[in-house]
Amino acid sequence: GDALVLGLSLAENALTLSGPSAARLGEHPEFAVGSAGEGRRLFRCQVFAPDGTMLPAYSKNILAEGGRATFTLPSALNDAPGAYTLRVADVLTGATASAKVTLK
């Protein structure tokens, strides 16, 4: 299962990540990912628990057409309440953005 992506680009990129600041446990808050770069993009979305550990089951790759995509955090009723951190990275350029959501 590992993958290696090599790319060369002169363009710089900036990412945005926006969504709700709070949600209830068991809800599935949706976050908008935006890229200043045009065309198709591959984003790596990672989710970190309130204690800082990465949650691989909630992390995933998303393909964006036109630099726009959405990421849904599939929270469960038995997740630990607290502030979760979402981090998105453009696989090609390395640009990153992050957001927090508090699950209650």
N, CA, C and O of each residue as an XYZ file, in Angstrom:
416
protein
N       0.515     -1.190      0.000
C       0.000      0.000      0.000
C       0.573      1.322      0.000
O      -0.196      2.265      0.186
N       1.849      1.549     -0.186
C       2.374      2.912     -0.230
C       2.366      3.434     -1.653
O       2.412      2.668     -2.615
N       2.307      4.758     -1.768
C       2.355      5.395     -3.077
C       3.357      6.531     -3.026
O       3.522      7.177     -1.991
N       4.017      6.771     -4.128
C       4.961      7.858     -4.250
C       4.494      8.735     -5.392
O       4.306      8.256     -6.511
N       4.304     10.029     -5.116
C       3.860     10.971     -6.130
C       4.971     11.994     -6.315
O       5.357     12.672     -5.363
N       5.480     12.106     -7.517
C       6.498     13.093     -7.841
C       5.886     14.104     -8.787
O       5.165     13.733     -9.714
N       6.167     15.377     -8.563
C       5.615     16.401     -9.429
C       6.538     17.593     -9.487
O       7.326     17.824     -8.570
N       6.445     18.345    -10.555
C       7.244     19.534    -10.743
C       6.319     20.623    -11.234
O       5.644     20.471    -12.252
N       6.291     21.732    -10.497
C       5.404     22.814    -10.861
C       6.036     24.129    -10.445
O       6.586     24.241     -9.349
N       5.959     25.121    -11.314
C       6.462     26.453    -10.977
C       5.418     27.265    -10.200
O       5.752     28.251     -9.543
N       4.182     26.849    -10.280
C       3.102     27.589     -9.632
C       3.073     27.325     -8.135
O       3.264     26.195     -7.687
N       2.830     28.390     -7.365
C       2.617     28.228     -5.933
C       1.128     28.054     -5.695
O       0.304     28.440     -6.523
N       0.800     27.474     -4.570
C      -0.600     27.191     -4.297
C      -0.932     27.610     -2.874
O      -0.078     27.561     -1.988
N      -2.149     28.012     -2.664
C      -2.656     28.319     -1.331
C      -3.976     27.574     -1.164
O      -4.809     27.563     -2.070
N      -4.160     26.954     -0.007
C      -5.384     26.205      0.271
C      -6.231     26.939      1.291
O      -5.720     27.676      2.135
N      -7.539     26.725      1.198
C      -8.469     27.187      2.221
C      -9.277     25.989      2.684
O      -9.551     25.070      1.913
N      -9.654     26.012      3.955
C     -10.473     24.949      4.545
C     -11.483     25.621      5.448
O     -11.111     26.278      6.420
N     -12.753     25.464      5.136
C     -13.783     26.109      5.947
C     -14.926     25.143      6.217
O     -15.247     24.277      5.403
N     -15.526     25.322      7.383
C     -16.633     24.473      7.789
C     -17.134     24.905      9.153
O     -16.714     25.942      9.667
N     -18.017     24.134      9.740
C     -18.576     24.503     11.036
C     -17.523     24.424     12.144
O     -16.597     23.615     12.077
N     -17.675     25.266     13.154
C     -16.740     25.241     14.279
C     -17.174     24.242     15.347
O     -16.384     23.883     16.221
N     -18.428     23.792     15.281
C     -18.930     22.825     16.267
C     -19.972     21.920     15.618
O     -20.651     22.297     14.663
N     -20.075     20.709     16.171
C     -21.070     19.735     15.713
C     -21.336     18.760     16.845
O     -20.566     18.683     17.803
N     -22.423     18.018     16.736
C     -22.742     16.994     17.731
C     -22.076     15.684     17.338
O     -21.885     15.402     16.155
N     -21.731     14.896     18.327
C     -21.193     13.572     18.062
C     -22.198     12.786     17.234
O     -23.399     12.832     17.501
N     -21.719     12.076     16.246
C     -22.583     11.310     15.359
C     -23.000     12.067     14.122
O     -23.460     11.453     13.159
N     -22.856     13.392     14.112
C     -23.149     14.173     12.910
C     -21.973     14.060     11.942
O     -20.899     13.579     12.304
N     -22.186     14.499     10.738
C     -21.161     14.419      9.705
C     -20.917     15.813      9.125
O     -21.398     16.120      8.034
N     -20.172     16.661      9.847
C     -19.925     18.015      9.344
C     -19.116     17.993      8.048
O     -18.216     17.173      7.868
N     -19.462     18.913      7.159
C     -18.831     18.981      5.846
C     -17.948     20.219      5.758
O     -18.330     21.298      6.211
N     -16.768     20.055      5.174
C     -15.799     21.131      5.048
C     -15.480     21.370      3.578
O     -15.327     20.425      2.804
N     -15.382     22.645      3.200
C     -15.042     23.019      1.830
C     -13.540     23.242      1.729
O     -12.953     23.982      2.519
N     -12.930     22.593      0.750
C     -11.501     22.757      0.482
C     -11.371     23.525     -0.820
O     -11.979     23.169     -1.830
N     -10.572     24.584     -0.786
C     -10.354     25.386     -1.982
C      -8.872     25.519     -2.272
O      -8.047     25.553     -1.359
N      -8.546     25.592     -3.546
C      -7.162     25.702     -3.986
C      -7.032     26.881     -4.936
O      -7.894     27.105     -5.785
N      -5.943     27.637     -4.785
C      -5.679     28.733     -5.712
C      -5.245     28.197     -7.071
O      -5.364     28.891     -8.081
N      -4.744     26.973     -7.102
C      -4.321     26.347     -8.355
C      -5.506     25.855     -9.161
O      -6.533     25.462     -8.608
N      -5.351     25.881    -10.449
C      -6.424     25.422    -11.329
C      -6.253     23.949    -11.667
O      -5.219     23.344    -11.383
N      -7.273     23.396    -12.270
C      -7.194     22.012    -12.743
C      -7.464     21.000    -11.652
O      -7.973     21.332    -10.582
N      -7.120     19.782    -11.937
C      -7.354     18.665    -11.029
C      -6.284     18.658     -9.937
O      -5.100     18.842    -10.218
N      -6.709     18.445     -8.693
C      -5.803     18.426     -7.542
C      -6.078     17.198     -6.691
O      -7.204     16.705     -6.640
N      -5.041     16.709     -6.023
C      -5.176     15.612     -5.080
C      -4.863     16.157     -3.694
O      -3.770     16.666     -3.447
N      -5.840     16.042     -2.787
C      -5.678     16.526     -1.422
C      -5.621     15.346     -0.462
O      -6.371     14.381     -0.611
N      -4.738     15.423      0.514
C      -4.666     14.438      1.603
C      -5.290     15.092      2.819
O      -4.785     16.102      3.307
N      -6.378     14.530      3.312
C      -7.097     15.053      4.473
C      -6.807     14.166      5.675
O      -7.028     12.956      5.628
N      -6.316     14.767      6.744
C      -6.024     14.021      7.964
C      -6.826     14.612      9.118
O      -7.040     15.823      9.183
N      -7.263     13.749     10.023
C      -8.050     14.146     11.179
C      -7.287     13.756     12.433
O      -6.781     12.640     12.549
N      -7.211     14.703     13.376
C      -6.509     14.480     14.637
C      -7.490     14.617     15.794
O      -8.267     15.570     15.854
N      -7.446     13.658     16.709
C      -8.326     13.623     17.879
C      -7.937     14.745     18.851
O      -6.886     15.366     18.696
N      -8.785     14.999     19.850
C      -8.457     16.039     20.839
C      -7.116     15.816     21.541
O      -6.472     16.780     21.956
N      -6.690     14.569     21.680
C      -5.397     14.299     22.331
C      -4.218     14.395     21.363
O      -3.077     14.172     21.768
N      -4.470     14.724     20.085
C      -3.411     14.924     19.107
C      -3.068     13.716     18.263
O      -2.257     13.826     17.343
N      -3.658     12.567     18.544
C      -3.364     11.384     17.740
C      -4.108     11.444     16.403
O      -5.260     11.874     16.335
N      -3.425     11.006     15.349
C      -4.060     10.972     14.038
C      -5.043      9.810     13.986
O      -4.775      8.735     14.522
N      -6.174     10.033     13.342
C      -7.212      9.009     13.200
C      -7.223      8.516     11.756
O      -7.908      9.095     10.913
N      -6.470      7.448     11.457
C      -6.392      6.966     10.073
C      -7.743      6.572      9.484
O      -7.938      6.697      8.275
N      -8.677      6.103     10.303
C      -9.988      5.691      9.788
C     -10.781      6.888      9.252
O     -11.646      6.717      8.392
N     -10.499      8.090      9.748
C     -11.214      9.285      9.300
C     -10.444     10.059      8.238
O     -10.997     10.973      7.626
N      -9.189      9.717      8.010
C      -8.357     10.415      7.035
C      -8.539      9.781      5.661
O      -8.782      8.580      5.549
N      -8.418     10.611      4.603
C      -8.560     10.070      3.254
C      -8.018     11.042      2.222
O      -7.741     12.203      2.522
N      -7.872     10.549      1.008
C      -7.485     11.366     -0.137
C      -8.739     11.751     -0.892
O      -9.671     10.958     -1.022
N      -8.754     12.993     -1.394
C      -9.880     13.424     -2.219
C      -9.334     14.074     -3.481
O      -8.323     14.776     -3.445
N     -10.007     13.836     -4.587
C      -9.640     14.408     -5.872
C     -10.537     15.608     -6.130
O     -11.761     15.511     -6.039
N      -9.922     16.732     -6.451
C     -10.676     17.969     -6.664
C     -10.612     18.374     -8.125
O      -9.538     18.430     -8.724
N     -11.754     18.649     -8.676
C     -11.835     19.189    -10.030
C     -11.957     20.704     -9.926
O     -12.787     21.212     -9.173
N     -11.138     21.418    -10.674
C     -11.207     22.879    -10.634
C     -10.739     23.460     -9.314
O     -11.062     24.605     -9.000
N      -9.987     22.699     -8.534
C      -9.449     23.209     -7.276
C     -10.439     23.255     -6.124
O     -10.131     23.851     -5.092
N     -11.623     22.647     -6.257
C     -12.638     22.675     -5.203
C     -13.083     21.256     -4.860
O     -13.262     20.415     -5.741
N     -13.258     21.007     -3.562
C     -13.717     19.694     -3.111
C     -14.355     19.839     -1.737
O     -14.263     20.893     -1.109
N     -15.002     18.776     -1.276
C     -15.556     18.756      0.074
C     -15.031     17.535      0.811
O     -14.767     16.488      0.219
N     -14.887     17.700      2.112
C     -14.462     16.614      2.991
C     -15.499     16.495      4.093
O     -15.850     17.489      4.727
N     -15.989     15.293      4.323
C     -16.974     15.045      5.362
C     -16.312     14.293      6.501
O     -15.699     13.247      6.292
N     -16.437     14.828      7.706
C     -15.898     14.172      8.903
C     -16.960     13.209      9.421
O     -17.990     13.656      9.927
N     -16.739     11.907      9.311
C     -17.754     10.931      9.706
C     -17.672     10.603     11.199
O     -17.252      9.508     11.573
N     -18.068     11.543     12.041
C     -17.945     11.304     13.487
C     -18.928     10.235     13.956
O     -19.983     10.022     13.359
N     -18.549      9.581     15.031
C     -19.380      8.521     15.607
C     -19.882      8.954     16.978
O     -19.298      9.837     17.607
N     -20.950      8.340     17.433
C     -21.509      8.679     18.741
C     -20.542      8.381     19.884
O     -20.613      9.018     20.935
N     -19.637      7.418     19.688
C     -18.716      7.052     20.763
C     -17.337      7.697     20.621
O     -16.406      7.304     21.325
N     -17.183      8.688     19.718
C     -15.927      9.441     19.648
C     -15.766     10.276     20.912
O     -16.751     10.648     21.551
N     -14.536     10.561     21.262
C     -14.268     11.404     22.433
C     -14.710     12.832     22.124
O     -14.383     13.356     21.060
N     -15.449     13.473     23.034
C     -15.814     14.870     22.803
C     -14.572     15.748     22.910
O     -13.623     15.418     23.621
N     -14.591     16.867     22.196
C     -13.476     17.804     22.251
C     -13.185     18.409     20.892
O     -13.955     18.246     19.946
N     -12.056     19.113     20.807
C     -11.663     19.831     19.594
C     -10.843     18.917     18.683
O      -9.763     18.458     19.057
N     -11.362     18.664     17.498
C     -10.691     17.862     16.492
C     -10.039     18.808     15.478
O     -10.593     19.854     15.141
N      -8.865     18.425     15.006
C      -8.150     19.226     14.019
C      -8.173     18.502     12.686
O      -7.878     17.310     12.607
N      -8.530     19.239     11.634
C      -8.500     18.722     10.271
C      -7.350     19.409      9.555
O      -7.217     20.632      9.617
N      -6.523     18.633      8.880
C      -5.400     19.184      8.126
C      -5.484     18.656      6.707
O      -5.591     17.450      6.482
N      -5.433     19.584      5.743
C      -5.498     19.230      4.330
C      -4.203     19.665      3.670
O      -3.719     20.771      3.912
N      -3.640     18.800      2.840
C      -2.416     19.119      2.104
C      -2.607     18.817      0.629
O      -3.179     17.788      0.269
N      -2.134     19.701     -0.215
C      -2.099     19.460     -1.654
C      -0.903     18.551     -1.899
O       0.233     18.941     -1.628
N      -1.138     17.365     -2.398
C      -0.083     16.367     -2.559
C       1.002     16.858     -3.518
O       2.180     16.572     -3.303
N       0.634     17.582     -4.560
C       1.601     18.028     -5.555
C       2.459     19.183     -5.055
O       3.680     19.158     -5.211
N       1.835     20.200     -4.454
C       2.577     21.414     -4.092
C       3.023     21.448     -2.637
O       3.941     22.193     -2.293
N       2.387     20.651     -1.774
C       2.725     20.684     -0.355
C       2.009     21.769      0.420
O       2.216     21.883      1.629
N       1.179     22.568     -0.220
C       0.408     23.606      0.477
C      -0.530     22.955      1.479
O      -1.067     21.877      1.221
N      -0.733     23.607      2.629
C      -1.582     23.038      3.674
C      -2.563     24.075      4.212
O      -2.360     25.282      4.080
N      -3.614     23.576      4.810
C      -4.582     24.398      5.535
C      -5.135     23.526      6.661
O      -5.150     22.300      6.555
N      -5.588     24.164      7.734
C      -6.168     23.390      8.828
C      -7.362     24.122      9.419
O      -7.515     25.333      9.259
N      -8.197     23.363     10.102
C      -9.385     23.896     10.765
C      -9.669     23.039     11.980
O      -9.226     21.894     12.066
N     -10.408     23.602     12.914
C     -10.808     22.862     14.111
C     -12.324     22.787     14.161
O     -13.026     23.703     13.733
N     -12.809     21.679     14.691
C     -14.235     21.509     14.933
C     -14.377     20.852     16.303
O     -13.691     19.878     16.614
N     -15.266     21.395     17.105
C     -15.505     20.846     18.438
C     -16.713     19.919     18.363
O     -17.813     20.330     17.994
N     -16.479     18.658     18.724
C     -17.580     17.676     18.763
C     -18.070     17.565     20.197
O     -17.295     17.318     21.121
N     -19.382     17.753     20.364
C     -19.997     17.741     21.708
C     -20.946     16.571     21.848
O     -21.556     16.394     22.903
